[in-house]
């Protein structure tokens, strides 16, 4: 026996994890959230369903991790001398990341968060809070540069931006596009 104190056993494989996250996204687009199952995700990923359950409580948490990773990868946190451009860049990237596949996932996750309070807490802590903090940092830098509209707090500015995103995703289906990013930038700044 080695003296390392490390117990033998299977370790979480990054390759399997990525396959599971990708399978969940792909199947969501093919069958929708209601028909998405852990069994289907596992089969598509080439793993056993126990592998999925070992790492996530269920399909919503698999999608939550996939969407969170996608947001971190595709939405930069710009910090240049042009604070207005930084805000526009962040909003444009956020809206561009709302592809049909990610939009479907976001709608499903928001719905699940309303039904399951424990998942709702994980959703807020894993995805919503970090996204709010990222936009809040961009807005705070604009405030420090004297660019934020004087009547707005950082929280209210973030609420306005993400409120528009969620309203369009959940209620109207109107596009999340560069025009909206530009309009919000002009609205939030002087």
BAFI-3210 file (N, C-alpha, C; in Angstrom, 3 decimals, decimal comma, padded with zeros to 6 digits):
// residues 190
n [1|2|3|4|5|6|7|8|9|10|11|12|13|14|15|16|17|18|19|20|21|22|23|24|25|26|27|28|29|30|31|32|33|34|35|36|37|38|39|40|41|42|43|44|45|46|47|48|49|50|51|52|53|54|55|56|57|58|59|60|61|62|63|64|65|66|67|68|69|70|71|72|73|74|75|76|77|78|79|80|81|82|83|84|85|86|87|88|89|90|91|92|93|94|95|96|97|98|99|100|101|102|103|104|105|106|107|108|109|110|111|112|113|114|115|116|117|118|119|120|121|122|123|124|125|126|127|128|129|130|131|132|133|134|135|136|137|138|139|140|141|142|143|144|145|146|147|148|149|150|151|152|153|154|155|156|157|158|159|160|161|162|163|164|165|166|167|168|169|170|171|172|173|174|175|176|177|178|179|180|181|182|183|184|185|186|187|188|189|190]
n.u [000,847|000,552|001,869|000,507|-002,077|-004,154|-007,152|-007,874|-009,732|-012,322|-011,818|-013,268|-013,717|-012,575|-013,043|-015,339|-017,079|-017,277|-018,421|-020,902|-022,035|-022,150|-023,834|-026,210|-026,907|-027,181|-029,274|-031,322|-031,948|-032,948|-035,047|-036,343|-036,920|-038,782|-038,795|-036,210|-033,875|-031,936|-031,044|-031,087|-029,212|-026,901|-026,667|-026,242|-023,824|-022,188|-021,784|-022,577|-025,774|-025,443|-023,007|-023,613|-025,428|-023,696|-022,283|-024,090|-027,281|-029,472|-031,057|-031,482|-029,391|-027,210|-027,619|-027,462|-024,741|-023,620|-024,595|-023,557|-020,777|-020,629|-021,357|-019,219|-017,162|-017,895|-018,608|-016,945|-015,183|-014,763|-012,192|-011,253|-009,968|-012,148|-015,019|-017,744|-017,732|-016,900|-019,162|-021,059|-019,830|-019,911|-022,711|-023,472|-022,078|-023,273|-025,925|-025,501|-024,650|-026,986|-027,999|-030,234|-030,108|-028,925|-030,788|-033,107|-032,224|-031,880|-034,526|-035,729|-034,256|-034,915|-037,645|-037,568|-036,308|-038,350|-040,098|-038,724|-037,420|-034,843|-033,237|-033,606|-032,141|-029,536|-029,383|-029,527|-027,160|-025,140|-025,339|-026,851|-025,966|-023,063|-023,109|-024,476|-022,652|-020,474|-021,480|-022,100|-019,534|-018,588|-020,418|-019,881|-017,288|-017,896|-019,392|-017,405|-015,919|-017,538|-019,646|-022,056|-025,565|-026,777|-028,941|-029,111|-028,497|-025,949|-027,084|-029,693|-029,153|-028,067|-030,290|-032,038|-030,735|-030,473|-033,100|-034,347|-033,223|-034,240|-037,013|-037,421|-036,543|-038,337|-040,951|-041,627|-040,184|-038,837|-035,942|-032,643|-030,336|-027,755|-028,824|-030,471|-028,484|-027,049|-029,049|-029,573|-027,054|-026,897|-029,041|-028,297|-026,015|-024,671]
n.v [-001,185|002,186|005,179|007,484|008,183|008,505|007,330|004,511|004,427|005,410|008,394|011,533|011,861|014,143|014,011|012,345|013,973|016,251|015,011|014,255|016,775|017,922|016,061|016,450|019,078|018,679|016,765|018,185|020,066|018,328|016,744|018,281|019,718|018,423|015,782|015,071|012,955|011,517|008,993|009,028|011,062|009,865|007,607|008,862|010,108|007,979|006,821|005,381|005,683|005,914|007,138|009,741|010,392|010,228|012,556|014,653|015,782|015,498|015,911|018,686|019,860|018,979|020,394|022,968|023,154|022,917|025,223|027,242|026,857|027,399|030,112|031,260|030,732|032,049|034,696|037,491|039,363|042,404|044,872|047,742|050,978|052,266|052,519|052,562|051,110|048,710|047,927|047,699|045,657|043,514|043,178|042,676|040,277|038,657|038,554|037,426|034,930|033,725|031,579|029,563|026,980|027,474|029,279|027,692|025,991|027,847|028,762|026,338|025,833|028,059|027,589|025,140|026,051|027,477|025,546|023,731|024,377|023,838|023,341|025,828|027,488|026,535|027,230|030,045|030,562|029,325|030,126|032,621|034,507|034,714|035,783|038,185|039,434|039,711|041,472|043,545|044,358|045,479|047,571|048,977|049,915|051,670|053,500|054,510|055,859|057,943|057,611|056,230|056,536|059,001|058,525|055,813|052,814|050,321|047,758|048,188|048,897|046,485|044,856|046,000|045,385|042,519|041,955|042,696|040,768|038,307|038,808|038,939|036,357|034,700|035,701|037,320|036,510|038,159|039,378|038,970|041,065|042,983|045,521|045,778|045,573|047,910|049,871|049,412|050,046|052,795|053,630|053,025|054,481|057,857]
n.w [000,000|-000,812|000,630|000,042|000,647|-001,119|-002,333|-004,343|-007,408|-009,775|-011,571|-012,356|-015,697|-017,998|-020,709|-020,841|-019,394|-021,060|-023,288|-022,248|-021,604|-024,170|-025,428|-024,003|-024,776|-027,568|-027,706|-026,471|-028,444|-030,356|-029,210|-027,317|-024,037|-022,337|-023,224|-022,934|-021,403|-018,727|-019,325|-022,137|-022,601|-021,533|-023,214|-025,727|-025,167|-024,793|-022,323|-019,111|-017,436|-014,710|-014,503|-015,280|-013,213|-011,067|-011,211|-011,558|-010,314|-012,033|-015,287|-015,608|-014,173|-015,639|-018,038|-016,960|-016,202|-018,739|-020,083|-018,449|-018,773|-021,494|-021,538|-020,078|-021,857|-024,247|-023,750|-023,377|-020,836|-021,174|-020,792|-021,455|-022,408|-023,341|-021,992|-022,678|-025,061|-023,976|-022,475|-024,543|-026,034|-024,197|-023,883|-026,550|-027,052|-025,113|-026,028|-028,540|-027,772|-027,138|-028,812|-030,864|-029,656|-027,080|-026,134|-025,965|-023,936|-021,825|-021,437|-020,614|-018,282|-016,708|-016,371|-014,969|-012,669|-011,509|-010,690|-009,079|-006,124|-004,966|-007,205|-008,356|-006,655|-007,170|-009,864|-009,749|-008,294|-009,797|-012,512|-012,916|-010,882|-011,303|-013,942|-013,539|-011,822|-013,556|-015,571|-013,837|-013,035|-015,418|-015,697|-013,334|-013,873|-015,937|-014,480|-012,738|-014,605|-015,050|-016,801|-016,496|-016,480|-014,302|-012,564|-012,225|-010,418|-010,068|-009,763|-010,752|-013,401|-014,313|-013,909|-015,818|-018,251|-018,208|-017,690|-020,082|-021,751|-020,622|-020,796|-023,564|-024,245|-022,809|-023,120|-025,465|-027,720|-029,400|-031,189|-029,826|-030,362|-032,098|-032,335|-030,071|-028,102|-028,614|-028,133|-025,382|-024,343|-024,945|-023,392|-020,765|-020,353|-020,111]
ca.u [000,000|001,353|001,622|000,003|-003,388|-005,129|-007,926|-008,036|-011,102|-012,460|-011,839|-014,122|-013,006|-012,940|-013,594|-016,724|-017,860|-017,562|-019,355|-022,223|-022,541|-022,491|-025,001|-027,393|-027,239|-027,655|-030,590|-032,296|-032,369|-033,648|-036,261|-036,943|-036,604|-039,715|-038,434|-034,794|-033,710|-030,563|-030,719|-030,786|-027,942|-025,837|-026,519|-025,626|-022,446|-021,416|-021,496|-023,721|-026,553|-024,889|-021,923|-024,266|-025,959|-022,589|-021,768|-025,172|-028,536|-030,434|-030,856|-031,422|-028,051|-026,299|-027,796|-026,964|-023,290|-023,307|-024,872|-022,596|-019,488|-020,779|-021,331|-017,839|-016,308|-018,304|-018,923|-015,744|-015,324|-013,827|-011,710|-010,417|-010,107|-013,451|-016,004|-018,997|-017,501|-016,864|-020,541|-021,658|-019,218|-020,448|-024,105|-023,519|-021,647|-024,301|-027,073|-025,070|-024,551|-028,338|-028,315|-031,451|-029,844|-028,770|-032,072|-033,960|-031,718|-032,179|-035,969|-035,980|-033,666|-035,723|-038,885|-037,221|-036,002|-039,608|-040,804|-037,886|-036,692|-033,427|-032,580|-033,644|-030,997|-028,330|-029,455|-029,152|-025,766|-024,206|-025,402|-027,322|-025,105|-021,816|-023,389|-024,787|-021,399|-019,657|-022,043|-021,946|-018,159|-018,512|-021,208|-019,136|-016,188|-018,516|-019,741|-016,155|-015,487|-018,526|-020,490|-023,355|-026,635|-026,648|-030,064|-029,084|-027,555|-025,411|-028,083|-030,799|-028,638|-027,969|-031,684|-032,582|-030,111|-030,867|-034,555|-034,665|-032,862|-035,194|-038,343|-037,453|-036,431|-039,472|-042,285|-041,969|-039,464|-038,158|-034,518|-031,565|-029,435|-026,870|-029,655|-030,851|-027,264|-026,770|-030,094|-029,339|-025,832|-027,254|-029,982|-027,632|-024,942|-025,038]
ca.v [000,000|003,411|006,104|008,762|008,520|008,654|006,113|004,142|004,540|006,170|009,852|012,164|012,011|015,369|013,603|011,915|015,147|017,038|014,240|014,336|018,139|018,071|015,219|017,101|020,187|018,148|016,140|019,235|020,591|017,294|016,190|019,221|019,473|017,471|014,417|014,857|012,072|011,174|007,787|009,457|011,806|008,884|006,800|009,705|010,403|006,742|006,521|004,819|006,716|006,099|008,126|011,055|010,621|010,392|013,916|015,638|015,246|015,195|016,544|020,148|020,233|018,774|021,568|024,145|023,201|023,161|026,633|028,057|026,744|028,098|031,555|031,643|030,624|032,898|036,076|038,070|040,433|043,388|045,956|048,623|052,385|052,731|051,831|052,394|049,981|047,497|047,558|047,253|044,367|042,502|042,928|042,053|038,883|037,963|038,301|036,494|033,602|033,180|030,858|028,764|025,888|027,988|029,884|026,588|025,551|028,876|028,709|025,122|025,988|029,015|026,897|024,179|026,826|027,914|024,372|023,029|025,401|023,496|023,617|027,278|028,057|026,195|028,025|031,418|030,624|028,813|030,865|034,005|035,377|035,064|036,648|039,512|040,010|040,101|042,704|044,569|044,870|046,359|048,763|049,742|050,631|052,800|054,472|055,139|056,752|059,009|057,376|055,643|057,505|059,316|058,045|054,355|052,049|049,181|046,681|048,523|048,803|045,055|044,386|046,449|044,630|041,114|041,906|042,702|039,448|037,286|039,115|038,512|034,898|033,995|036,238|037,859|035,879|039,169|039,037|039,504|041,396|044,137|046,718|045,836|045,874|049,339|050,624|049,313|050,806|054,226|053,868|052,907|055,470|059,254]
ca.w [000,000|-000,861|001,726|-000,474|001,205|-002,186|-002,523|-005,734|-007,898|-011,012|-011,470|-013,347|-016,950|-018,710|-022,005|-020,597|-018,979|-022,263|-024,121|-021,614|-021,783|-025,583|-025,711|-023,434|-025,666|-028,852|-027,536|-026,189|-029,740|-031,135|-028,603|-026,378|-022,632|-021,733|-023,627|-022,615|-020,244|-018,367|-020,088|-023,497|-022,563|-021,327|-024,433|-026,755|-024,761|-024,716|-020,919|-018,398|-016,742|-013,371|-014,636|-015,250|-011,867|-010,123|-011,302|-011,560|-009,786|-013,097|-016,593|-015,483|-013,726|-016,774|-018,902|-016,244|-016,346|-020,154|-020,392|-017,701|-019,463|-022,771|-021,256|-019,722|-023,043|-025,369|-023,380|-022,772|-019,849|-021,717|-019,936|-022,267|-022,021|-023,831|-021,138|-023,427|-025,969|-023,152|-022,181|-025,807|-026,365|-023,287|-024,217|-027,875|-026,906|-024,341|-026,895|-029,599|-027,171|-027,037|-030,041|-030,637|-028,717|-025,718|-025,748|-025,522|-022,636|-020,827|-021,133|-019,839|-016,954|-015,957|-015,990|-013,912|-011,460|-010,908|-010,162|-008,111|-005,370|-004,778|-008,473|-008,533|-005,933|-007,933|-011,090|-009,404|-007,847|-010,804|-013,769|-012,850|-010,065|-011,995|-015,095|-012,970|-011,325|-014,709|-016,119|-012,804|-013,091|-016,590|-015,377|-012,313|-014,530|-016,646|-013,437|-012,300|-015,690|-015,156|-017,975|-016,179|-016,248|-012,877|-011,766|-012,163|-009,606|-010,814|-009,747|-011,649|-014,769|-014,619|-014,035|-017,098|-019,346|-018,169|-017,800|-021,516|-022,269|-020,181|-021,331|-024,959|-024,293|-022,223|-023,388|-026,784|-028,819|-030,229|-031,281|-028,990|-031,457|-031,922|-032,166|-028,656|-027,337|-028,801|-027,440|-023,943|-024,038|-024,942|-022,287|-019,468|-020,231|-020,346]
c.u [000,884|000,977|001,012|-001,337|-004,459|-005,831|-008,009|-009,492|-011,133|-012,490|-012,708|-013,298|-013,492|-013,549|-015,051|-017,603|-018,245|-018,557|-020,773|-022,827|-022,967|-023,727|-026,282|-027,850|-027,828|-029,057|-031,671|-032,842|-033,190|-034,994|-036,977|-036,693|-037,502|-039,331|-036,954|-034,696|-032,225|-030,130|-030,334|-029,463|-026,783|-025,593|-025,827|-024,155|-021,568|-020,971|-022,711|-024,475|-026,046|-023,717|-022,508|-024,739|-024,848|-022,150|-022,839|-026,438|-029,550|-030,146|-030,743|-030,021|-026,996|-026,385|-027,262|-025,445|-022,895|-023,490|-023,878|-021,223|-019,520|-020,690|-019,917|-016,941|-016,619|-018,602|-017,719|-016,109|-014,333|-013,431|-010,702|-010,591|-011,475|-014,554|-017,343|-018,868|-017,457|-018,281|-021,220|-021,139|-019,785|-021,889|-024,246|-023,138|-022,675|-025,481|-026,712|-024,970|-025,917|-028,749|-029,631|-031,242|-029,702|-030,048|-033,042|-033,534|-032,050|-033,649|-036,295|-035,451|-034,456|-037,034|-038,621|-036,945|-037,266|-040,338|-040,049|-037,034|-035,206|-032,655|-032,541|-032,480|-029,695|-028,258|-029,009|-027,672|-024,772|-024,179|-025,746|-026,380|-023,784|-022,023|-023,711|-023,514|-020,521|-020,178|-021,914|-020,557|-017,995|-019,246|-020,480|-017,981|-016,723|-018,896|-018,501|-015,629|-016,482|-019,504|-021,872|-024,378|-026,750|-027,779|-030,054|-028,098|-027,033|-026,445|-029,225|-030,352|-028,551|-029,369|-032,278|-032,027|-030,578|-032,386|-035,000|-034,353|-033,922|-036,595|-038,454|-037,362|-037,725|-040,835|-042,535|-041,314|-038,789|-036,662|-033,660|-030,449|-028,589|-027,660|-030,080|-029,630|-026,927|-027,781|-029,882|-028,090|-026,154|-028,178|-029,269|-026,556|-025,458|-025,086]
c.v [001,236|004,316|007,416|009,159|008,706|007,327|005,785|004,291|005,361|007,660|010,381|012,430|013,255|015,036|013,153|013,095|015,984|016,323|014,327|015,724|018,366|017,271|015,869|018,252|019,681|017,573|017,160|019,803|019,602|016,900|017,155|018,801|018,408|016,022|014,104|013,996|011,858|009,938|008,140|010,199|010,821|008,062|007,608|009,954|009,156|006,412|005,834|005,918|006,939|007,083|009,529|011,354|010,766|011,844|014,990|015,006|014,859|016,009|018,063|020,596|019,997|019,988|022,832|024,250|023,504|024,632|027,550|028,032|027,496|029,612|032,014|031,671|031,683|034,355|036,675|039,125|041,519|044,435|046,761|050,049|052,944|051,959|051,638|051,211|048,668|047,013|047,015|045,872|043,252|042,164|042,241|040,579|038,063|037,604|037,324|035,070|032,942|032,595|030,101|027,653|026,409|028,656|028,820|026,117|026,565|028,884|027,498|025,265|026,967|028,364|025,920|024,899|027,307|026,759|023,733|024,051|025,091|023,740|025,124|027,962|027,768|027,021|029,461|031,518|030,247|029,662|032,337|034,919|035,700|035,970|038,066|040,189|040,485|041,398|043,837|045,172|045,828|047,669|049,620|050,524|051,829|053,895|055,238|056,123|057,900|058,834|056,837|056,748|057,741|058,766|056,532|053,850|050,914|048,068|046,953|048,447|047,339|044,466|044,768|045,618|043,180|040,953|041,890|041,341|038,411|037,549|038,657|036,994|034,204|034,458|036,595|037,136|036,868|038,922|039,712|039,799|042,617|045,423|046,884|046,165|047,358|050,196|050,585|050,094|052,287|054,558|053,903|053,977|056,860|059,540]
c.w [000,000|000,290|001,275|000,112|000,160|-002,379|-004,008|-006,139|-009,157|-010,731|-012,585|-014,604|-017,675|-020,065|-021,859|-020,230|-020,195|-023,169|-023,556|-021,808|-023,234|-025,955|-025,188|-024,327|-026,983|-028,732|-027,214|-027,501|-030,541|-030,539|-027,669|-024,940|-022,015|-022,048|-023,406|-021,366|-019,965|-019,149|-021,523|-023,587|-022,449|-022,589|-025,527|-026,444|-024,712|-023,302|-020,318|-017,675|-015,322|-013,389|-014,577|-013,834|-010,821|-010,074|-011,214|-010,990|-010,877|-014,338|-016,498|-015,074|-014,803|-017,695|-018,253|-016,382|-017,787|-020,513|-019,688|-018,366|-020,786|-022,567|-020,923|-020,949|-024,100|-025,027|-022,656|-021,728|-020,257|-020,677|-020,752|-021,744|-022,430|-023,105|-021,829|-024,388|-025,192|-022,855|-023,437|-026,190|-025,498|-023,658|-025,571|-027,786|-026,132|-025,231|-028,009|-029,060|-027,015|-028,392|-029,824|-029,602|-027,291|-025,238|-025,261|-024,136|-021,547|-020,448|-020,266|-018,416|-016,098|-015,498|-014,850|-012,600|-010,758|-010,222|-009,003|-007,355|-005,177|-006,074|-008,715|-007,840|-006,680|-009,213|-010,825|-009,060|-008,944|-012,062|-013,574|-012,063|-010,761|-013,212|-014,627|-012,482|-012,478|-015,315|-015,108|-012,798|-014,270|-016,309|-014,339|-012,926|-015,325|-015,646|-012,992|-013,343|-015,884|-016,310|-017,665|-015,953|-014,740|-012,003|-011,588|-011,124|-010,487|-010,887|-010,716|-013,107|-015,202|-014,787|-015,386|-018,260|-019,348|-018,187|-019,251|-022,128|-021,901|-020,722|-022,782|-025,078|-023,881|-022,719|-024,847|-027,951|-029,754|-030,185|-030,210|-029,972|-031,138|-031,707|-030,712|-027,793|-027,422|-028,045|-025,925|-023,533|-023,965|-023,786|-020,942|-019,255|-020,519|-021,828]
res [x|x|x|x|x|x|x|x|x|x|x|x|x|x|x|x|x|x|x|x|x|x|x|x|x|x|x|x|x|x|x|x|x|x|x|x|x|x|x|x|x|x|x|x|x|x|x|x|x|x|x|x|x|x|x|x|x|x|x|x|x|x|x|x|x|x|x|x|x|x|x|x|x|x|x|x|x|x|x|x|x|x|x|x|x|x|x|x|x|x|x|x|x|x|x|x|x|x|x|x|x|x|x|x|x|x|x|x|x|x|x|x|x|x|x|x|x|x|x|x|x|x|x|x|x|x|x|x|x|x|x|x|x|x|x|x|x|x|x|x|x|x|x|x|x|x|x|x|x|x|x|x|x|x|x|x|x|x|x|x|x|x|x|x|x|x|x|x|x|x|x|x|x|x|x|x|x|x|x|x|x|x|x|x|x|x|x|x|x|x]
***
